[in-house]
Amino acid sequence: MNCYVYKGAKKDDYYLFLPDEFEESAPPAALPEVILQLLGELSLVVEVELTADRKLPQADVSQVIGDIQSQGFYLQMPKKDMRAEEAQYFN
C-alpha cells in the first residue's frame, strides 16, 4: 500500500497516514474535521510503501494498514498523549 505521511503545524510528534496525497482545499471525505483542527496545516513528511514486513518506529504496520483500509487514515500520536487525546476528541 502506498502511503503519504503528514505532520501537523500545531502538534509535535503527531503524524497522519493517508492513502493518497492530501490537498488542503479538498481533504479526504473520510478524514474527520476534528483531526484537521487538532493538527492544523499539514505538510508532507514522506511517501512510503507499507507492507506487512515493514517496520515502523512507533506503530504496528498491520494496525496502520488496517486503519487506513477501514477508516481512510491512521493518526499516530505520542504514546503518552494518546489516551488523553482520544478521550478529549473522540468520546
ZAKEPA-75644 format. One line per field, with one value per atom (N, C-alpha, C): residue in one letter; residue number from 1; chain; y, z, x. Coordinates in steps of 0.02 Angstrom, whole numbers. Last residue first. Example, Ala and Ser with C-alpha at 12.3 -4.5 7.8 and 13.67 -1.06 7.14 Angstrom:
<nodes>
residuo = s/s/s/a/a/a;
num = 2/2/2/1/1/1;
cadena = A/A/A/A/A/A;
c2 = -112/-53/2/-284/-225/-165;
c3 = 354/357/394/390/390/390;
c1 = 642/684/645/660/615/660;
</nodes>
This chain:
<nodes>
residuo = n/n/n/f/f/f/y/y/y/q/q/q/a/a/a/e/e/e/e/e/e/a/a/a/r/r/r/m/m/m/d/d/d/k/k/k/k/k/k/p/p/p/m/m/m/q/q/q/l/l/l/y/y/y/f/f/f/g/g/g/q/q/q/s/s/s/q/q/q/i/i/i/d/d/d/g/g/g/i/i/i/v/v/v/q/q/q/s/s/s/v/v/v/d/d/d/a/a/a/q/q/q/p/p/p/l/l/l/k/k/k/r/r/r/d/d/d/a/a/a/t/t/t/l/l/l/e/e/e/v/v/v/e/e/e/v/v/v/v/v/v/l/l/l/s/s/s/l/l/l/e/e/e/g/g/g/l/l/l/l/l/l/q/q/q/l/l/l/i/i/i/v/v/v/e/e/e/p/p/p/l/l/l/a/a/a/a/a/a/p/p/p/p/p/p/a/a/a/s/s/s/e/e/e/e/e/e/f/f/f/e/e/e/d/d/d/p/p/p/l/l/l/f/f/f/l/l/l/y/y/y/y/y/y/d/d/d/d/d/d/k/k/k/k/k/k/a/a/a/g/g/g/k/k/k/y/y/y/v/v/v/y/y/y/c/c/c/n/n/n/m/m/m;
num = 91/91/91/90/90/90/89/89/89/88/88/88/87/87/87/86/86/86/85/85/85/84/84/84/83/83/83/82/82/82/81/81/81/80/80/80/79/79/79/78/78/78/77/77/77/76/76/76/75/75/75/74/74/74/73/73/73/72/72/72/71/71/71/70/70/70/69/69/69/68/68/68/67/67/67/66/66/66/65/65/65/64/64/64/63/63/63/62/62/62/61/61/61/60/60/60/59/59/59/58/58/58/57/57/57/56/56/56/55/55/55/54/54/54/53/53/53/52/52/52/51/51/51/50/50/50/49/49/49/48/48/48/47/47/47/46/46/46/45/45/45/44/44/44/43/43/43/42/42/42/41/41/41/40/40/40/39/39/39/38/38/38/37/37/37/36/36/36/35/35/35/34/34/34/33/33/33/32/32/32/31/31/31/30/30/30/29/29/29/28/28/28/27/27/27/26/26/26/25/25/25/24/24/24/23/23/23/22/22/22/21/21/21/20/20/20/19/19/19/18/18/18/17/17/17/16/16/16/15/15/15/14/14/14/13/13/13/12/12/12/11/11/11/10/10/10/9/9/9/8/8/8/7/7/7/6/6/6/5/5/5/4/4/4/3/3/3/2/2/2/1/1/1;
cadena = A/A/A/A/A/A/A/A/A/A/A/A/A/A/A/A/A/A/A/A/A/A/A/A/A/A/A/A/A/A/A/A/A/A/A/A/A/A/A/A/A/A/A/A/A/A/A/A/A/A/A/A/A/A/A/A/A/A/A/A/A/A/A/A/A/A/A/A/A/A/A/A/A/A/A/A/A/A/A/A/A/A/A/A/A/A/A/A/A/A/A/A/A/A/A/A/A/A/A/A/A/A/A/A/A/A/A/A/A/A/A/A/A/A/A/A/A/A/A/A/A/A/A/A/A/A/A/A/A/A/A/A/A/A/A/A/A/A/A/A/A/A/A/A/A/A/A/A/A/A/A/A/A/A/A/A/A/A/A/A/A/A/A/A/A/A/A/A/A/A/A/A/A/A/A/A/A/A/A/A/A/A/A/A/A/A/A/A/A/A/A/A/A/A/A/A/A/A/A/A/A/A/A/A/A/A/A/A/A/A/A/A/A/A/A/A/A/A/A/A/A/A/A/A/A/A/A/A/A/A/A/A/A/A/A/A/A/A/A/A/A/A/A/A/A/A/A/A/A/A/A/A/A/A/A/A/A/A/A/A/A/A/A/A/A/A/A/A/A/A/A/A/A;
c2 = 546/518/570/605/552/522/705/718/666/659/729/737/527/543/612/545/506/522/619/649/611/524/588/621/419/407/473/486/452/445/539/582/546/441/471/512/412/363/394/533/511/465/461/511/487/440/419/476/396/452/424/345/322/382/329/364/328/255/302/341/151/218/272/30/32/103/58/22/30/121/157/124/19/81/120/-77/-92/-30/-9/-30/-44/6/64/46/-127/-81/-21/-172/-203/-160/-94/-83/-115/-14/-80/-72/125/96/27/186/194/163/146/161/161/1/72/87/-119/-98/-22/-228/-163/-146/-338/-349/-285/-288/-325/-334/-121/-193/-227/36/-4/-76/150/90/47/326/262/205/491/444/376/612/559/519/735/714/663/873/805/792/962/962/890/1046/985/993/1156/1149/1087/1062/1125/1110/957/959/1026/984/964/975/1008/1061/1047/882/941/999/809/795/853/860/869/855/814/885/897/653/695/766/591/623/669/547/503/536/640/640/598/727/665/665/903/848/786/1013/957/898/1106/1130/1075/1031/1072/1093/868/936/975/729/774/841/577/643/688/430/474/540/366/326/368/437/437/396/468/424/422/594/571/531/614/601/570/709/681/673/779/707/675/929/893/819/1017/963/930/1114/1128/1077/1068/1126/1138/890/950/1006/789/816/880/639/712/730/517/534/610/410/477/495/251/292/358/106/170/216/-59/0/62;
c3 = 1118/1164/1180/1040/1009/1057/1107/1039/1013/1236/1225/1159/1218/1262/1248/1135/1112/1153/1222/1160/1134/1323/1340/1278/1250/1285/1301/1195/1155/1191/1258/1248/1218/1259/1323/1317/1122/1166/1231/1003/1053/1104/869/922/968/707/756/805/626/662/715/467/531/563/357/384/446/317/269/294/390/403/358/334/363/372/281/240/268/389/325/282/484/495/431/421/437/447/416/354/366/556/511/447/598/626/580/530/515/542/588/518/501/737/708/636/771/757/728/779/835/824/666/731/789/571/584/654/453/523/526/340/353/427/309/341/355/246/309/345/187/176/244/120/179/158/54/36/99/78/95/71/82/47/57/215/175/138/250/279/234/202/185/215/321/272/263/368/358/307/492/423/418/626/591/521/711/682/651/753/801/773/632/683/733/573/540/589/666/656/622/652/716/710/529/536/600/479/522/529/320/372/415/214/273/332/114/148/212/114/103/144/71/114/101/-31/-38/5/2/-25/-31/41/91/67/-7/-33/17/6/38/3/-84/-68/-42/0/-58/-36/121/61/-1/262/215/153/427/371/327/523/490/429/679/608/580/804/779/704/850/856/841/891/879/888/817/864/844/718/787/838/592/618/692/566/577/607/438/505/509/345/355/428/228/299/306/116/125/199/42/96/100/-47/-49/3/0/0/0;
c1 = -730/-781/-834/-634/-673/-725/-560/-587/-636/-527/-548/-585/-487/-544/-571/-376/-433/-495/-293/-317/-379/-269/-299/-329/-206/-270/-305/-88/-139/-206/21/-37/-97/119/99/36/138/107/83/92/141/107/-5/4/60/-54/-5/7/-195/-165/-118/-239/-212/-179/-383/-324/-300/-492/-465/-404/-545/-571/-541/-493/-560/-588/-366/-416/-487/-306/-313/-366/-311/-348/-357/-227/-296/-338/-104/-137/-211/-83/-85/-122/-81/-132/-139/31/-34/-91/134/115/48/125/122/96/235/169/176/356/310/242/438/467/417/395/385/409/445/447/437/361/395/391/287/351/390/172/165/231/206/198/196/193/180/168/300/263/255/286/315/270/334/292/324/341/371/316/282/346/380/186/208/276/91/146/171/-59/-21/35/-114/-90/-45/-191/-176/-152/-228/-161/-143/-360/-309/-239/-426/-423/-367/-414/-386/-378/-487/-416/-381/-615/-581/-506/-659/-639/-599/-601/-643/-615/-589/-549/-593/-663/-659/-623/-642/-707/-705/-486/-524/-589/-494/-473/-514/-463/-510/-487/-369/-432/-485/-259/-293/-362/-239/-246/-287/-131/-179/-180/-118/-91/-147/-183/-175/-144/-191/-177/-165/-104/-159/-141/-64/-50/-113/-3/-64/-44/74/81/17/145/82/90/256/255/187/171/233/221/39/57/123/19/0/26/53/89/76/70/31/72/135/144/103/97/96/107/133/135/143/54/83/78/78/53/91/33/69/38/42/0/45;
</nodes>
